[in-house]
Amino acid sequence: MKKLLALKVNAADGKKILDQKNSDQLPDEKSNSSSVLYINMPDDVMQTFRSYQIAIAGRNKKEIAANLSRIGDFYMSQSDYPNAQKSYEKSLALYLQLKIYDSIGSVYLKIEVPSRYEANFTKQLSSIQNAIKAFEQSKNDKGLAESYRRKGIFYNNTEEWQKAVESFEKALIFYPGTLESMIVRIIRLIDHPWSTNFFAR
């Protein structure tokens, strides 16, 4: 994987300035220069950062939110969990303003991942629960299935078996396909003391 390098750009009178010749320099949400130039970055990631810059210049909140989410994905791929979470939360804040519930739910599920890696289990669970609320608003069965699946895994890991059972049962309701395929999908994802009895019912 290519190494991510950062170089500071020039500053005047203690203020950040935008180098017009540098198309890769990122402004923030207020069109201020980020003072960071990224080089040796994979092309697809560079394109995301450029799209983010263009979205900010055009004050397109939906595109800013989408690119922030993708930037969070990039940080996750680098195991940079704090910056991933920051990017996701900025994306979420914009989607909440826009009331785009499918995207709200999706970003909450993204926030759940770095929260889990950083052992912030309170935030992990609240992210899953908020994703469920968002997907209920948008009536997104696939999103609900995934959210309840993760909730079941969360409670399985905390050994709260009854809550795990209830969550997996709800996930089964929303999974597309036949009952048999639903059960196979869940069985492949879990291994716990009650699985045999639960799936024998």
Secondary structure, DSSP 8 states (H G I E B T S, - for coil): ----EEEE--EETTEE---TT-TT--B-TTS-B-SEEEES--HHHHHHHHHHHHHHHTT-HHHHHHHHHHHHHHHHHTT-HHHHHHHHHHHHHHHHHHT-HHHHHHHHHHHHHHHHHTT-HHHHHHHHHHHHHHHHHHT-HHHHHHHHHHHHHHHHHTT-HHHHHHHHHHHHHH--S-HHHHHHHHHHH---TTHHHHHH-
